[in-house]
């Protein structure tokens, strides 16, 4: 029964890791990340999961004769906001992934 103490410690470590992971996931879900393009003419805000929440477009950038440029600015702002959200999520989850490495079989 010598290994039972190790099993208890392992279970305790796994439970703590689960709680920490749930907390990090909640923080990510509540995260709001914004990015701009066109010198601030288009601003996209996404959730920590990368879902587009809002889009702001300055009147000056709306040119009916150049819709393609506006579309490019929107895509650029959304992609940058999503990249920032992904980076923030990785930053929160990174230490937890390292904790998983300490568990046998992970």
Secondary structure, DSSP 8 states (H G I E B T S, - for coil): -TTHHHHHHHHHHHHHHHHHHHHHHHHHHH-EEEEEETTTTEEEEEETT--EEEEEE-GGG--GGGHHHHHHHHHHHHHHHHHHHHHHHHHHHHHHHHHHHTSTT-
